[in-house]
């Protein structure tokens, strides 16, 4: 038995004005995929590791990954689709396809690029089993379960169960090929939006429902149960939450469980109000805290949601309020080059951040000295959001700031590449011990929790502006469904 393995991942923020092109994608083929995902905690790792347990030969075919960012160009989608299908054709014969997709891939000509990719695969391979995984930050439509035999989404946010879901998908497709399983699916598109503020699956209001979803999977005949959290930064018709249940030859069972989960998801509305402080309020709360470190969540510049990673609103407010003992990470290649020119120990006066677009603030002028220069590479062995083992920040500079005489040192980590705060190594790699900082700013929404919760004392979410600001009323939605709950009440 041979199973083709592939992955195409992009989370497309349609409010980010910077287009995503083919050059932004990292393409891997064949053994490159094995090398990259070996020892990681990704769903592709699960596909590969599942081969031995399920008695198949894994055929790693194609992987295309780009960091969350703006809408993908039409030509890029065309090129990736053609490359992917050609690689599949060249790999024949095989008995099944395991395909890892994000679920929020949008191109300028295709609001549901993931669904279109699956449709194209089904046209090319009409009789071969196809099992698909999605990130739960997806806006999934009926197209996906129509053309894929089974759809599984991760069940955690932060995403720490990706390898396990990959192993589960591997088990399903091997059983399909052997003829012992015939998937039946039920899909429900729920007319509501869960704001990203509430998308932590290990705490209320989602915890109880997510536990129930997992318990359904222990029922005989149930192959998988999934709930889409939704992705509010893609203005597409499928934006919002969804339920997908996969059973073995039992459509009635799938329909009943899907209805049950959809009804209970809808009943959570009263617990999903959002009330978070302004940037100034968040900084004031963090500064007054007697227990440290305190995390300030710069949610408007959520790198994992497709933002610029160079917003300066929180940095500016930290300086205005005279806070000390803080660390901020900014993506600013020009500032990194200036630090590299000055060299370790060199004093610099720089305008940092705010260079990508008009959404993330203006550059802030700071004075400090270059404490460290680093190649930006690190290895994360623990299970963290995204399941990736190898971190890459590009050339990175650590700038030490003294906000006033006698104050605790503060730091700006300047990276060349946009990097989500999913690993403490983002800080420890450049010599910062985060547990001894007073205030740590993370440009994220939920993804930071797996790495930072063990060392923090408390956190506060800042209602900061940016491409991932949490208030959907600040955006003009043109394509989302009308009367979608969650776009009201602001």
N, C-alpha and C positions, 0 to 999 in steps of 0.2 A: 504494500500500500504506500503510495506517494502523495504527500500533501504539500501543495504550493503555499508559501507564506509570503505575505506582502503587507505593506504599510504605507499609507498616505495621510499625513497629519498636517492640518492647518486650522487654527481658530481665527476666524476672520472678523475683525472689528470694522463694521461698515461705517462707523463714525470717525475712524482714524483716516485722515486725509492722505496718508502716504501709502501708495499702492505697493502690493507685494508682487514681485516678479520671480521668474525662474531662478535668477541669481541668488535669491534669498533661501532657496531650498538646498538642503544637503541630500545628495542622491547616493545611495549605497546599493550594491548588488552582490548577490551570491555570498561568498565567504566574508565580505566586509560586514554584512548584516550580523553574521555569527560573532565576529570579533567585537563589534560594538555592543551587542546586547548580552553577551555572555556574562553571567554573574550579576546582571542588573535585576530590576524588579518591575520590568515593563511587560505589557501583554505579549509582545513579540518574544520576550524571554520565555513566557509561558508556552507559546506556540512551539518554540524550539525544544524546551525541556519536556514538553508533553509527548514528544515522539517516542521515547523509550517506553514510557508508561502505557502508551496506547498502541504500540506496535506499528508505527508508520515511519517512513523515511521523510524527513523534513527537507523541502526544497526551497531555501530562501531565494526569493526572486527579485524583489524590488522594494526599496524604501525611499520615501521622499518626505522630509520633515523640514518645516520652516517655523520659526518662533511666531507666536501670536502677533498679529499685526494687521494692517489694512487689507481691504478687499484685493483678491488675487486677480491679475489681469486675465482676460479671456485667452490670450495666446499661451500663457503659462499653463492654464488648465488643459488646453488642447495638447500641448507638448507632453505634459506629465501623463495624460490619458493615453496618448499614442505610445510613449515609451513603456508604460506599464503593460498595455495589451500586447505589445510586441514581445516583451520579456516573457509574458505568460505563454504566448504561442510558441516561442522558441524552447520553452521548458517542457512541452508535452512529450510523453503522456504523463498525466497525474490523475489522481482519483478525487481530489477535493481541494478547496481553496479556503484558507484562513486569512481574513483580510481585516487589518486594524485601521480604522478610520476615526477621525475626530468626531464628526457630526455637526460641526459648525463651519464647514468650508464653504465660502461664498466667493464666486468670481463675478466679474462685471457682467457676464452674460448668463450666469447660472446661479440662482439663489440657493439651490440645493446641490452643490457640486458633489457631495458624498453620495447622494441618491443617484445622480447621473453616472458616477463611476461604477456603482453597483449595477445599474441598468446596462451599461456597456459591457460589463463582464458577463452578465447573464445572456446577453445577445450572442456573445462570442462563445460561451460555454453553456448552452441551454440545459444540459442534463447533469452537469457536475455539481455536487453539493457545495454551497457557499455559506460559511458562517462568518458573521461580522461582529466586531466589537466597536463600541463607541465610548468616548468620554461622556460622562453625564452632563457636562456643560454643552449639550448639543440641542439643536432645534431640529428634531427629527420629524419627518413627514411619513405618510403612508407608503411613499415610494420605496423606502428601505425594506420594510418587511414584505413588500410585494415581490421584490426581486431577490432578496436574501432568504435562505431557508431558516436561519435563526439569527436573532440579534440579541447581543448581551451588552449591557453597559456596566462600567465600574459601579460599585455600590458604596464607595467612600469618597468623601471630600473633607480634608485633603485626600488625594488619590493614592492610597497605599495598598490597594488590592488588585492592582493591574495584572501582576503575574498570575495571581489566583484566577482571575477571570479569563486570562489567556489559557491556563490549564483546563478550565471548565469548557471553553470553546473547543479545545483540542479533543477533549473526551467526547463531546457531542459529534464532531465531524467524523471521528474514527468509528463511532457507533453507527452513524448514517451510512458510511461506506460499507460496513459489514452487514447492513440491513436490519440491525436490531433496534433502530430508532428511526421514526418518521416524524419530524417536527411539525407541529401545528401551532400557529401563532395568533394571538389576539393583540390588537393595537388600539390605544385610546389617546387621542389628542385632547388634552384637558385645557379649557380656555382660561388659563391663569398664568401669571408670571411670578415665580418666587424670586424676590430680590436677592441679589448675590450676598447681601448682608446676612441672610438667614440660611445660607446653603451649607452650613456645617452639619454634617450628617451624624456626628457623635454627641450632639446636644439638642435640646428642644429648640424649635417645635418639630424637627424632622426625626429625631431619634426613635420615637415609638413606632412611627410608620415604617421607618427603614428596618427596624428589627422585625416587624411583621412581614415585610417583603422578603427578608432572608428566611423567615420561618416557612413561608410558602414554598421555598425551594427544597425544603425537607419533606414535602408532601410527595408520596409516590406518584410518578408520572410527570412531575414538573421538572423541566430541564433548566429553566432560567426564569427569573423575574427581575425586571428592571424598571426604574423610574428615571426619566430625564429631569434634571434640575432646571434646564433651560439656559439660554445664553442671551442676555438682554442687550448685548452690544452688536447684534446682527439684526438689522431691520429687514426681516424676511417673513413671508406668510406663515412659516412653521414656528416662529418664535414662541416660546412658552414651554410648558411641561407636557410630558407624555408618559404613557405606561406601555410596556411591551412584555408579554408573558409567552413563554415557549413551553409546550407540553409534548408528550409523546403520543401521537395518534388520538388526541382527545381535545377536539376543538371546544366542546362545551366546557371542559375544565378550564381551558385557557381563557375563555370569555368570562366565566364567573369570577376568576381571580383578578382579571384586568378590571372588571367593573367594580369589584370591591376596593382595589387599590386606588382607582381613579376617584371613587366616591369619598374615600377617606382623605385623599390628597386635597380635594375640593373643600372639605370640612375644616382644613387648617387655616383658612383665610383670616379668621379673627386673631390668630397668633402671629401674623406676618407683617404687622405694622413696622415702620422704620422710623426711628428717632435717634439721630446721632449728632454729636456736636460739630460745630464749625472747626476749621483748622486752628483758629486762635483758641477756641475753647478746649480742643484736644491737647494742644501744647500746654495750656495752663493747667489742665488736670494732671498731665504727666509730670510737669515741673513741681507741682505741689505734693506729689506722691512721696511718702516716706520710705516705701519699699521699692527696691530696684533689682533688676531692670524693668522698666515699663516699655511696652511696645506701642508705638504710634503707627496705626495702619493707614497708610496713605492710599486710600482706596481709589481715588480718582486717577492714580498713576499705577494701576495694577498691571504689572508687566505680563503676567499670565493671561490677562484679558485683552492684550493687544495695544497697550499704551506705549508712550515714548520712553519711559524710564528716566526722564530728565526733568520732571516737574520740580519746581523750586518753592512751591507755596509753603511746605512744612519747614524747609531749611530757612527761608526768609523769616518765618514766624519764630523759630527757635532763636535766631539772632536778635530779633526785635525784643523778645521777652527775656533776653540775657540768660537763657538756659545754658548749662554746661554738662560735660560728661555724656555727650550724645554722639551717635554715629548715623550718618546718612549715606546711602549709596546712590550714585548718579552715573548714568551712561553719558560720557562726554569725551569722545575721541580727541578733540582738539585740546582740551585741558590735560588729558593724559600725555599728549606729545609735549606740551609745555613743561609738565613735571619731569618727563624723561630728559628733556633738554637741560633743565636745572640740575638734575641728578639727585641722588639720595643726600639729604642734608641741605639741599638748596632751598633758599627762600623764594617764594613766588607770591605774586598778587594776580589773581585770576578771576575772570567772569565765568562762573560754572553753571551748567544746566540751562534749561530754557532755550535750546537752540534748534529743536526739531520742528516745531510748529507754533501756532498761536494759542494752543489749548492748555499748555502746561507751564505758563508763567514766563517771566523774563529772567535772563541771566542774573545771578547774584554775585557780587564782587566779594571775594574773601582773600585774606592774607594768612599765609601759614608756611610750613616748610614740609618738604617731601621726606616722609619717614620711611617709605618703602616703595620699591618697584617690583612687580611680580608678573610672571607670564600669564597669570589668570587661569591656570589649569589646576584642577583638583579632582580627587576621587572621593565619591560618596558611597560608602559600603552599606549604610543603613537604609531601611525602607523609607523613602521620602516621596513627597508629591511628585508625580511624573515618572517615577520608577527608573530614572536614568542614573547610570553609575558615574559617567564622566562629565565634569563641569568645565565650562569654557567661557571665561569672561573677557578674553583678549588681553592685551597688555593693560595692566592695572596699576594705578598709583594710589598710595595712601597719603592723604594730606592731613597733617595735624594742625588744628586750629586752637588758639588760645583766646577765648572770647573776652577775657579780662584778666588782669594780674591776680594770681592766686586761685583762679578757677581750675576745675578739673579739665584735663585735655579732652577736646572733642575732635571727631574725625570725619572726613569725607572720603569715601572709597570711590574713586573715579575709574570706571571701566570703559573699555573700548566697545564691548558688545553689550546689548541689553540682556540682563540676567535676572530671572525671577529669584526671590529669596526663599528657595526651597531647601537650602542646606546651610548650616552654620559655617561650612567651609568658605562661604562667600566672605566671611569676616576673618575666620581663623587663618585662612591662607595668607593674609597680609599682616598677621600678628596681633589681631584684636581678640581678646578673650571676652566674648559678649556678656558673660555672667557678671562681669565687673563694671559694665557700663550702666549709667543711670537711665538713659533713654535710647532706644533703638527704633529707627524708622524702617518699616518694611513697605515696599511698593507691591502690594498684593491685596487679596480679599480674604481668602481662606487658606490658600496653599501654604502659607508660612507656618501654620500651626504645628504641623508634624515635626518641624525642625526646632522651632523656637519655644513652644509651650513648656518643654522640660526645664528651660532655664529662666523663664520670665516669672515675675511676680504678679503682673496685671497687664492689661492692654486697653487701649481706647481707639475706636475707629474715628477717623477724621473725615467729615463730609467735604472732601477736597475736590476741586475742579479737575478736569482732564478728560481724556478719551474714554475712561471707565468710571466716570462719576456715577454715583448710585441713584440719583434722582432721575427717573426716566422722563419726567416732564421737561427736563432741560434739553431733550432731544426732540427732533421732529421726525416721528415715525411715519413713513409713507407707505410701507408695504406690510407691516404687521397687521394681524387680524383686528378688526374693529371690536370695541367693547371687551378687550382682553383685561381680565381682572389683574390688578397689579400695576396698571398704568394709571389708575385712578387714585384719588385720595392724597395727592401731594399738594 
